[in-house]
Amino acid sequence: MNLVTINAFFCIVGLTVGALLGRVPSGSQTRPAPEKKPAEDQSDPDIRTITESKLGTFAKRYDELKNRVFESETERYYLKSLLLARWMDVDPREAAAKLVAEKDPAIEFFAAWGMRDPEAALEAALNYEELDWRKMVIAAALKDLAVRDPSRLLDIVDTLAKSAVDRELLTAGFAGLAERDPVVALERAEKWGDLAKKGIAAGWARRDPEAALEWAGESSLFVGIVLKEWAKTNPHAAIAELTNQPSVRDRSPAAGAIVSELAAVDLPATLEWLQKHGGSRAGSHAAAFLRKLDMSPEQIWRTITEHTSGYTRRSLLEALGRQWSRDDYAKFFRETQDQPPNATARMMNAWGRARFDEALAYASAIEDPEWRRIAVGSALSGAASRGNHRQAWQLAVDLAPSFREQLGADEKFTDEEVATALLDGELRDAFLSAYTTASRMGMYHPESGARWIAGHPLGDRIANIGQRLTGEWADRDPEAASTWLGTLQPGKVRDEAATGLAKAVAPFDPKAAFAWALEIADGNLRTGALDHAFGIWLWSDPEAALLALDDSKLNGEEKQRLRDLEKTNE
């Protein structure tokens, strides 16, 4: 028996089986073990006794494992992995033919075979009829070459149809080649375009991040990849460069990974950077690294409050709270009771989803009237979004009279209208999707729902649903939606509706979408709508888009921000 082959195979399957069994292998060569010894089948030789003289036994045992009823799928998986490891050592081509015939994309088998003979494994993988399976198995067979011999991998890939090439495999191959010789990698990249360049950016960054950054130029995509790799070895240098790259800092998902690398070695510096530069993405960046820190929630909370303030502090505390509060909600609120109500409203919402009765009892007992209103509404909305709609709605209606004064709702408002306003604004959509006239009409007649919201006495509080309904209306009849929108008075309802309209029509009429976006008064909504509409227009007709931008009444800073989208699209 070839122990090298067996060990290579189980190096690949070990972690998967170990996870299924609730245990982690102690090393890459450790074979996974089931919770109990697999049942012996006396009708055939045990898998461990199959020899070269009994080739037919492999296929027979495969069929038995496939058809036998096991108490646990873990046991079937373990025995099948063991069988394929033996079979690969004796006759991998026969094993692969059986897997193809059974339409079984055994990834671990092809990965282990590819480590030994990638060309043979590839030849067998090409026999899968299902394109997605074929692509997946080919990637497994060739994956080892991306690290061991990327030039050889790319030679093989060049012989395949593009539809059969896995994107991640291609990127990994160019990354491996660029780490050795970025010039050669660039020469080979022309056929594959940006997919190849993504790999080159990553591999070159491991070799020489400053040179890779110079090559990336003004492309936020490639700059983000370079900085993400650089952060793994020098997060302070990467974060300093990120500060000078606004297109990456403010819009690229790579920023979160870069911030996470810094947080792992220097949390105070990370928080100070987020305070200065995190903006609206501070919370999402924090969510990426807070769970990984080797600190207690209390320690992290104190560090956040020491190094941040205002909106950044609130968003960071919310991100921390979403993780911390799951273990003990009551403790979380006791520890954070000195924070503004809005800073912990999301966690009360989560508590309402998880344990509604506890959350409502705690919220109802809060002494501060404003905090009590926010907490009760958050708990009710949380319960509603989890499915307890009827109970939450009835309680909201029952509680409505006690909150009328705080909400500024006199007798002309019904208890149902007050209850709607009481619900937490962030997650009101989920509640209204089952219980408001707007959504009931919007399911089939979005125009009716949008009109209902515009005429609602508390329309500003539910205007965000009007954005969705107006967008759906515009998809069906953009002219009618535009005509109606023109009749609305300035305000939040109109801004939300205009946002929905602009985003809906942008793909087929970016000029009109841009015009509607310019009329939005709310800064955040206008920015989102402008970016969406102008980005599409810039891609489809850059000359007309830039001309319209120059003629617009936007200030110089806004115009420059939109012009920078052209660089992002490059």
LINFENTA-V151103 format. One record per residue. N is the residue number from 1. RES is the residue in one letter. SS is DSSP state (helix for helix, strand for strand, loop for the rest). PHI is phi as a letter, one per 20 degrees, with the letter a starting at -180 (none if undefined). Layout:
# LINFENTA-V151103
n->N res->RES ss->SS phi->PHI
n->N res->RES ss->SS phi->PHI
This chain:
# LINFENTA-V151103
n->1 res->M ss->loop phi->none
n->2 res->N ss->loop phi->e
n->3 res->L ss->helix phi->f
n->4 res->V ss->helix phi->f
n->5 res->T ss->helix phi->f
n->6 res->I ss->helix phi->f
n->7 res->N ss->helix phi->f
n->8 res->A ss->helix phi->f
n->9 res->F ss->helix phi->f
n->10 res->F ss->helix phi->f
n->11 res->C ss->helix phi->f
n->12 res->I ss->helix phi->f
n->13 res->V ss->helix phi->e
n->14 res->G ss->helix phi->g
n->15 res->L ss->helix phi->f
n->16 res->T ss->helix phi->f
n->17 res->V ss->helix phi->f
n->18 res->G ss->helix phi->g
n->19 res->A ss->helix phi->f
n->20 res->L ss->helix phi->f
n->21 res->L ss->helix phi->e
n->22 res->G ss->loop phi->m
n->23 res->R ss->loop phi->b
n->24 res->V ss->loop phi->d
n->25 res->P ss->loop phi->g
n->26 res->S ss->loop phi->f
n->27 res->G ss->loop phi->a
n->28 res->S ss->loop phi->f
n->29 res->Q ss->loop phi->e
n->30 res->T ss->loop phi->f
n->31 res->R ss->loop phi->f
n->32 res->P ss->loop phi->f
n->33 res->A ss->loop phi->c
n->34 res->P ss->loop phi->f
n->35 res->E ss->loop phi->f
n->36 res->K ss->loop phi->c
n->37 res->K ss->loop phi->f
n->38 res->P ss->loop phi->g
n->39 res->A ss->loop phi->f
n->40 res->E ss->loop phi->f
n->41 res->D ss->loop phi->d
n->42 res->Q ss->loop phi->f
n->43 res->S ss->loop phi->f
n->44 res->D ss->loop phi->b
n->45 res->P ss->loop phi->g
n->46 res->D ss->loop phi->f
n->47 res->I ss->helix phi->g
n->48 res->R ss->helix phi->f
n->49 res->T ss->helix phi->d
n->50 res->I ss->loop phi->f
n->51 res->T ss->loop phi->c
n->52 res->E ss->helix phi->f
n->53 res->S ss->helix phi->f
n->54 res->K ss->helix phi->c
n->55 res->L ss->helix phi->g
n->56 res->G ss->helix phi->f
n->57 res->T ss->helix phi->f
n->58 res->F ss->helix phi->g
n->59 res->A ss->helix phi->f
n->60 res->K ss->helix phi->f
n->61 res->R ss->helix phi->f
n->62 res->Y ss->helix phi->g
n->63 res->D ss->helix phi->f
n->64 res->E ss->helix phi->f
n->65 res->L ss->helix phi->f
n->66 res->K ss->helix phi->f
n->67 res->N ss->helix phi->e
n->68 res->R ss->loop phi->f
n->69 res->V ss->loop phi->e
n->70 res->F ss->loop phi->d
n->71 res->E ss->loop phi->f
n->72 res->S ss->loop phi->c
n->73 res->E ss->helix phi->f
n->74 res->T ss->helix phi->f
n->75 res->E ss->helix phi->f
n->76 res->R ss->helix phi->g
n->77 res->Y ss->helix phi->f
n->78 res->Y ss->helix phi->f
n->79 res->L ss->helix phi->f
n->80 res->K ss->helix phi->f
n->81 res->S ss->helix phi->f
n->82 res->L ss->helix phi->f
n->83 res->L ss->helix phi->f
n->84 res->L ss->helix phi->f
n->85 res->A ss->helix phi->f
n->86 res->R ss->helix phi->f
n->87 res->W ss->helix phi->f
n->88 res->M ss->helix phi->f
n->89 res->D ss->helix phi->f
n->90 res->V ss->helix phi->e
n->91 res->D ss->helix phi->b
n->92 res->P ss->helix phi->f
n->93 res->R ss->helix phi->f
n->94 res->E ss->helix phi->f
n->95 res->A ss->helix phi->f
n->96 res->A ss->helix phi->f
n->97 res->A ss->helix phi->f
n->98 res->K ss->helix phi->f
n->99 res->L ss->helix phi->f
n->100 res->V ss->helix phi->f
n->101 res->A ss->helix phi->f
n->102 res->E ss->loop phi->e
n->103 res->K ss->loop phi->l
n->104 res->D ss->loop phi->d
n->105 res->P ss->loop phi->f
n->106 res->A ss->loop phi->f
n->107 res->I ss->helix phi->g
n->108 res->E ss->helix phi->f
n->109 res->F ss->helix phi->f
n->110 res->F ss->helix phi->f
n->111 res->A ss->helix phi->f
n->112 res->A ss->helix phi->f
n->113 res->W ss->helix phi->f
n->114 res->G ss->helix phi->f
n->115 res->M ss->helix phi->f
n->116 res->R ss->helix phi->e
n->117 res->D ss->helix phi->b
n->118 res->P ss->helix phi->f
n->119 res->E ss->helix phi->f
n->120 res->A ss->helix phi->f
n->121 res->A ss->helix phi->f
n->122 res->L ss->helix phi->f
n->123 res->E ss->helix phi->g
n->124 res->A ss->helix phi->f
n->125 res->A ss->helix phi->f
n->126 res->L ss->loop phi->f
n->127 res->N ss->loop phi->e
n->128 res->Y ss->loop phi->f
n->129 res->E ss->loop phi->f
n->130 res->E ss->loop phi->f
n->131 res->L ss->helix phi->f
n->132 res->D ss->helix phi->f
n->133 res->W ss->helix phi->f
n->134 res->R ss->helix phi->g
n->135 res->K ss->helix phi->f
n->136 res->M ss->helix phi->f
n->137 res->V ss->helix phi->f
n->138 res->I ss->helix phi->g
n->139 res->A ss->helix phi->f
n->140 res->A ss->helix phi->f
n->141 res->A ss->helix phi->f
n->142 res->L ss->helix phi->d
n->143 res->K ss->helix phi->g
n->144 res->D ss->helix phi->f
n->145 res->L ss->helix phi->f
n->146 res->A ss->helix phi->g
n->147 res->V ss->helix phi->e
n->148 res->R ss->helix phi->f
n->149 res->D ss->loop phi->b
n->150 res->P ss->helix phi->f
n->151 res->S ss->helix phi->f
n->152 res->R ss->helix phi->f
n->153 res->L ss->helix phi->g
n->154 res->L ss->helix phi->f
n->155 res->D ss->helix phi->f
n->156 res->I ss->helix phi->f
n->157 res->V ss->helix phi->f
n->158 res->D ss->loop phi->f
n->159 res->T ss->loop phi->e
n->160 res->L ss->loop phi->e
n->161 res->A ss->loop phi->f
n->162 res->K ss->helix phi->g
n->163 res->S ss->helix phi->f
n->164 res->A ss->helix phi->e
n->165 res->V ss->loop phi->e
n->166 res->D ss->loop phi->f
n->167 res->R ss->helix phi->f
n->168 res->E ss->helix phi->f
n->169 res->L ss->helix phi->f
n->170 res->L ss->helix phi->f
n->171 res->T ss->helix phi->f
n->172 res->A ss->helix phi->f
n->173 res->G ss->helix phi->f
n->174 res->F ss->helix phi->f
n->175 res->A ss->helix phi->f
n->176 res->G ss->helix phi->f
n->177 res->L ss->helix phi->f
n->178 res->A ss->helix phi->f
n->179 res->E ss->helix phi->f
n->180 res->R ss->helix phi->e
n->181 res->D ss->helix phi->b
n->182 res->P ss->helix phi->f
n->183 res->V ss->helix phi->f
n->184 res->V ss->helix phi->f
n->185 res->A ss->helix phi->f
n->186 res->L ss->helix phi->f
n->187 res->E ss->helix phi->f
n->188 res->R ss->helix phi->e
n->189 res->A ss->loop phi->e
n->190 res->E ss->loop phi->g
n->191 res->K ss->loop phi->f
n->192 res->W ss->loop phi->d
n->193 res->G ss->loop phi->m
n->194 res->D ss->helix phi->f
n->195 res->L ss->helix phi->g
n->196 res->A ss->helix phi->f
n->197 res->K ss->helix phi->f
n->198 res->K ss->helix phi->f
n->199 res->G ss->helix phi->f
n->200 res->I ss->helix phi->f
n->201 res->A ss->helix phi->g
n->202 res->A ss->helix phi->f
n->203 res->G ss->helix phi->f
n->204 res->W ss->helix phi->f
n->205 res->A ss->helix phi->f
n->206 res->R ss->helix phi->f
n->207 res->R ss->helix phi->e
n->208 res->D ss->helix phi->b
n->209 res->P ss->helix phi->g
n->210 res->E ss->helix phi->f
n->211 res->A ss->helix phi->f
n->212 res->A ss->helix phi->f
n->213 res->L ss->helix phi->f
n->214 res->E ss->helix phi->f
n->215 res->W ss->helix phi->f
n->216 res->A ss->helix phi->f
n->217 res->G ss->loop phi->l
n->218 res->E ss->loop phi->d
n->219 res->S ss->loop phi->f
n->220 res->S ss->helix phi->f
n->221 res->L ss->helix phi->f
n->222 res->F ss->helix phi->f
n->223 res->V ss->helix phi->f
n->224 res->G ss->helix phi->f
n->225 res->I ss->helix phi->f
n->226 res->V ss->helix phi->f
n->227 res->L ss->helix phi->f
n->228 res->K ss->helix phi->f
n->229 res->E ss->helix phi->f
n->230 res->W ss->helix phi->f
n->231 res->A ss->helix phi->f
n->232 res->K ss->helix phi->f
n->233 res->T ss->helix phi->d
n->234 res->N ss->loop phi->b
n->235 res->P ss->helix phi->f
n->236 res->H ss->helix phi->f
n->237 res->A ss->helix phi->f
n->238 res->A ss->helix phi->f
n->239 res->I ss->helix phi->f
n->240 res->A ss->helix phi->f
n->241 res->E ss->helix phi->f
n->242 res->L ss->helix phi->g
n->243 res->T ss->helix phi->g
n->244 res->N ss->loop phi->e
n->245 res->Q ss->loop phi->c
n->246 res->P ss->helix phi->f
n->247 res->S ss->helix phi->f
n->248 res->V ss->helix phi->e
n->249 res->R ss->helix phi->g
n->250 res->D ss->helix phi->e
n->251 res->R ss->helix phi->c
n->252 res->S ss->loop phi->e
n->253 res->P ss->loop phi->f
n->254 res->A ss->helix phi->f
n->255 res->A ss->helix phi->g
n->256 res->G ss->helix phi->f
n->257 res->A ss->helix phi->f
n->258 res->I ss->helix phi->f
n->259 res->V ss->helix phi->f
n->260 res->S ss->helix phi->f
n->261 res->E ss->helix phi->f
n->262 res->L ss->helix phi->f
n->263 res->A ss->helix phi->f
n->264 res->A ss->helix phi->f
n->265 res->V ss->helix phi->d
n->266 res->D ss->loop phi->b
n->267 res->L ss->helix phi->f
n->268 res->P ss->helix phi->g
n->269 res->A ss->helix phi->f
n->270 res->T ss->helix phi->f
n->271 res->L ss->helix phi->f
n->272 res->E ss->helix phi->f
n->273 res->W ss->helix phi->f
n->274 res->L ss->helix phi->f
n->275 res->Q ss->helix phi->f
n->276 res->K ss->helix phi->e
n->277 res->H ss->helix phi->c
n->278 res->G ss->loop phi->f
n->279 res->G ss->helix phi->l
n->280 res->S ss->helix phi->f
n->281 res->R ss->helix phi->e
n->282 res->A ss->helix phi->g
n->283 res->G ss->helix phi->f
n->284 res->S ss->helix phi->f
n->285 res->H ss->helix phi->f
n->286 res->A ss->helix phi->f
n->287 res->A ss->helix phi->g
n->288 res->A ss->helix phi->f
n->289 res->F ss->helix phi->c
n->290 res->L ss->helix phi->f
n->291 res->R ss->helix phi->f
n->292 res->K ss->helix phi->e
n->293 res->L ss->loop phi->f
n->294 res->D ss->loop phi->e
n->295 res->M ss->loop phi->b
n->296 res->S ss->loop phi->f
n->297 res->P ss->helix phi->g
n->298 res->E ss->helix phi->f
n->299 res->Q ss->helix phi->f
n->300 res->I ss->helix phi->f
n->301 res->W ss->helix phi->g
n->302 res->R ss->helix phi->f
n->303 res->T ss->helix phi->f
n->304 res->I ss->helix phi->f
n->305 res->T ss->helix phi->f
n->306 res->E ss->helix phi->f
n->307 res->H ss->helix phi->d
n->308 res->T ss->loop phi->c
n->309 res->S ss->loop phi->b
n->310 res->G ss->helix phi->l
n->311 res->Y ss->helix phi->f
n->312 res->T ss->helix phi->f
n->313 res->R ss->helix phi->f
n->314 res->R ss->helix phi->f
n->315 res->S ss->helix phi->f
n->316 res->L ss->helix phi->f
n->317 res->L ss->helix phi->f
n->318 res->E ss->helix phi->f
n->319 res->A ss->helix phi->f
n->320 res->L ss->helix phi->f
n->321 res->G ss->helix phi->f
n->322 res->R ss->helix phi->f
n->323 res->Q ss->helix phi->e
n->324 res->W ss->helix phi->f
n->325 res->S ss->loop phi->f
n->326 res->R ss->loop phi->f
n->327 res->D ss->loop phi->f
n->328 res->D ss->loop phi->b
n->329 res->Y ss->helix phi->f
n->330 res->A ss->helix phi->f
n->331 res->K ss->helix phi->f
n->332 res->F ss->helix phi->g
n->333 res->F ss->helix phi->f
n->334 res->R ss->helix phi->f
n->335 res->E ss->helix phi->f
n->336 res->T ss->loop phi->d
n->337 res->Q ss->loop phi->f
n->338 res->D ss->loop phi->e
n->339 res->Q ss->loop phi->e
n->340 res->P ss->loop phi->g
n->341 res->P ss->helix phi->g
n->342 res->N ss->helix phi->f
n->343 res->A ss->helix phi->f
n->344 res->T ss->helix phi->d
n->345 res->A ss->helix phi->f
n->346 res->R ss->helix phi->f
n->347 res->M ss->helix phi->f
n->348 res->M ss->helix phi->f
n->349 res->N ss->helix phi->f
n->350 res->A ss->helix phi->f
n->351 res->W ss->helix phi->f
n->352 res->G ss->helix phi->f
n->353 res->R ss->helix phi->f
n->354 res->A ss->helix phi->e
n->355 res->R ss->loop phi->b
n->356 res->F ss->helix phi->f
n->357 res->D ss->helix phi->f
n->358 res->E ss->helix phi->f
n->359 res->A ss->helix phi->f
n->360 res->L ss->helix phi->f
n->361 res->A ss->helix phi->f
n->362 res->Y ss->helix phi->f
n->363 res->A ss->helix phi->f
n->364 res->S ss->helix phi->f
n->365 res->A ss->loop phi->e
n->366 res->I ss->loop phi->f
n->367 res->E ss->loop phi->f
n->368 res->D ss->loop phi->f
n->369 res->P ss->helix phi->f
n->370 res->E ss->helix phi->f
n->371 res->W ss->helix phi->f
n->372 res->R ss->helix phi->f
n->373 res->R ss->helix phi->f
n->374 res->I ss->helix phi->f
n->375 res->A ss->helix phi->f
n->376 res->V ss->helix phi->f
n->377 res->G ss->helix phi->f
n->378 res->S ss->helix phi->f
n->379 res->A ss->helix phi->f
n->380 res->L ss->helix phi->f
n->381 res->S ss->helix phi->f
n->382 res->G ss->helix phi->f
n->383 res->A ss->helix phi->f
n->384 res->A ss->helix phi->f
n->385 res->S ss->helix phi->f
n->386 res->R ss->helix phi->e
n->387 res->G ss->loop phi->p
n->388 res->N ss->loop phi->e
n->389 res->H ss->helix phi->f
n->390 res->R ss->helix phi->f
n->391 res->Q ss->helix phi->f
n->392 res->A ss->helix phi->f
n->393 res->W ss->helix phi->f
n->394 res->Q ss->helix phi->f
n->395 res->L ss->helix phi->f
n->396 res->A ss->helix phi->f
n->397 res->V ss->helix phi->f
n->398 res->D ss->helix phi->f
n->399 res->L ss->helix phi->e
n->400 res->A ss->helix phi->g
n->401 res->P ss->helix phi->g
n->402 res->S ss->helix phi->f
n->403 res->F ss->helix phi->d
n->404 res->R ss->helix phi->g
n->405 res->E ss->helix phi->f
n->406 res->Q ss->helix phi->f
n->407 res->L ss->helix phi->e
n->408 res->G ss->loop phi->m
n->409 res->A ss->loop phi->d
n->410 res->D ss->loop phi->e
n->411 res->E ss->loop phi->f
n->412 res->K ss->loop phi->f
n->413 res->F ss->loop phi->e
n->414 res->T ss->loop phi->f
n->415 res->D ss->helix phi->f
n->416 res->E ss->helix phi->f
n->417 res->E ss->helix phi->f
n->418 res->V ss->helix phi->f
n->419 res->A ss->helix phi->f
n->420 res->T ss->helix phi->f
n->421 res->A ss->helix phi->f
n->422 res->L ss->helix phi->f
n->423 res->L ss->loop phi->f
n->424 res->D ss->loop phi->g
n->425 res->G ss->helix phi->f
n->426 res->E ss->helix phi->f
n->427 res->L ss->helix phi->d
n->428 res->R ss->helix phi->f
n->429 res->D ss->helix phi->g
n->430 res->A ss->helix phi->f
n->431 res->F ss->helix phi->f
n->432 res->L ss->helix phi->f
n->433 res->S ss->helix phi->f
n->434 res->A ss->helix phi->d
n->435 res->Y ss->helix phi->c
n->436 res->T ss->loop phi->d
n->437 res->T ss->helix phi->g
n->438 res->A ss->helix phi->g
n->439 res->S ss->helix phi->f
n->440 res->R ss->helix phi->f
n->441 res->M ss->helix phi->f
n->442 res->G ss->helix phi->f
n->443 res->M ss->loop phi->g
n->444 res->Y ss->loop phi->d
n->445 res->H ss->loop phi->c
n->446 res->P ss->helix phi->g
n->447 res->E ss->helix phi->f
n->448 res->S ss->helix phi->f
n->449 res->G ss->helix phi->f
n->450 res->A ss->helix phi->f
n->451 res->R ss->helix phi->f
n->452 res->W ss->helix phi->f
n->453 res->I ss->helix phi->f
n->454 res->A ss->helix phi->f
n->455 res->G ss->helix phi->e
n->456 res->H ss->loop phi->f
n->457 res->P ss->loop phi->f
n->458 res->L ss->loop phi->d
n->459 res->G ss->helix phi->g
n->460 res->D ss->helix phi->f
n->461 res->R ss->helix phi->f
n->462 res->I ss->helix phi->c
n->463 res->A ss->helix phi->f
n->464 res->N ss->helix phi->f
n->465 res->I ss->helix phi->f
n->466 res->G ss->helix phi->f
n->467 res->Q ss->helix phi->f
n->468 res->R ss->helix phi->f
n->469 res->L ss->helix phi->f
n->470 res->T ss->helix phi->f
n->471 res->G ss->helix phi->f
n->472 res->E ss->helix phi->f
n->473 res->W ss->helix phi->f
n->474 res->A ss->helix phi->f
n->475 res->D ss->helix phi->f
n->476 res->R ss->helix phi->e
n->477 res->D ss->helix phi->b
n->478 res->P ss->helix phi->f
n->479 res->E ss->helix phi->f
n->480 res->A ss->helix phi->f
n->481 res->A ss->helix phi->f
n->482 res->S ss->helix phi->f
n->483 res->T ss->helix phi->f
n->484 res->W ss->helix phi->f
n->485 res->L ss->helix phi->g
n->486 res->G ss->loop phi->f
n->487 res->T ss->loop phi->e
n->488 res->L ss->loop phi->f
n->489 res->Q ss->loop phi->f
n->490 res->P ss->loop phi->g
n->491 res->G ss->loop phi->q
n->492 res->K ss->helix phi->f
n->493 res->V ss->helix phi->g
n->494 res->R ss->helix phi->f
n->495 res->D ss->helix phi->f
n->496 res->E ss->helix phi->f
n->497 res->A ss->helix phi->f
n->498 res->A ss->helix phi->f
n->499 res->T ss->helix phi->f
n->500 res->G ss->helix phi->f
n->501 res->L ss->helix phi->f
n->502 res->A ss->helix phi->f
n->503 res->K ss->helix phi->f
n->504 res->A ss->helix phi->f
n->505 res->V ss->helix phi->e
n->506 res->A ss->loop phi->g
n->507 res->P ss->loop phi->f
n->508 res->F ss->loop phi->d
n->509 res->D ss->loop phi->b
n->510 res->P ss->helix phi->f
n->511 res->K ss->helix phi->f
n->512 res->A ss->helix phi->f
n->513 res->A ss->helix phi->f
n->514 res->F ss->helix phi->f
n->515 res->A ss->helix phi->f
n->516 res->W ss->helix phi->f
n->517 res->A ss->helix phi->f
n->518 res->L ss->helix phi->f
n->519 res->E ss->loop phi->e
n->520 res->I ss->loop phi->f
n->521 res->A ss->loop phi->e
n->522 res->D ss->loop phi->f
n->523 res->G ss->helix phi->f
n->524 res->N ss->helix phi->f
n->525 res->L ss->helix phi->f
n->526 res->R ss->helix phi->f
n->527 res->T ss->helix phi->f
n->528 res->G ss->helix phi->f
n->529 res->A ss->helix phi->f
n->530 res->L ss->helix phi->f
n->531 res->D ss->helix phi->g
n->532 res->H ss->helix phi->f
n->533 res->A ss->helix phi->f
n->534 res->F ss->helix phi->f
n->535 res->G ss->helix phi->f
n->536 res->I ss->helix phi->f
n->537 res->W ss->helix phi->f
n->538 res->L ss->helix phi->f
n->539 res->W ss->helix phi->f
n->540 res->S ss->helix phi->e
n->541 res->D ss->loop phi->b
n->542 res->P ss->helix phi->g
n->543 res->E ss->helix phi->f
n->544 res->A ss->helix phi->f
n->545 res->A ss->helix phi->f
n->546 res->L ss->helix phi->f
n->547 res->L ss->helix phi->f
n->548 res->A ss->helix phi->f
n->549 res->L ss->helix phi->f
n->550 res->D ss->helix phi->f
n->551 res->D ss->helix phi->e
n->552 res->S ss->loop phi->f
n->553 res->K ss->loop phi->e
n->554 res->L ss->loop phi->f
n->555 res->N ss->loop phi->f
n->556 res->G ss->helix phi->f
n->557 res->E ss->helix phi->f
n->558 res->E ss->helix phi->f
n->559 res->K ss->helix phi->f
n->560 res->Q ss->helix phi->f
n->561 res->R ss->helix phi->f
n->562 res->L ss->helix phi->f
n->563 res->R ss->helix phi->f
n->564 res->D ss->helix phi->f
n->565 res->L ss->helix phi->f
n->566 res->E ss->helix phi->f
n->567 res->K ss->helix phi->f
n->568 res->T ss->helix phi->f
n->569 res->N ss->helix phi->f
n->570 res->E ss->loop phi->f
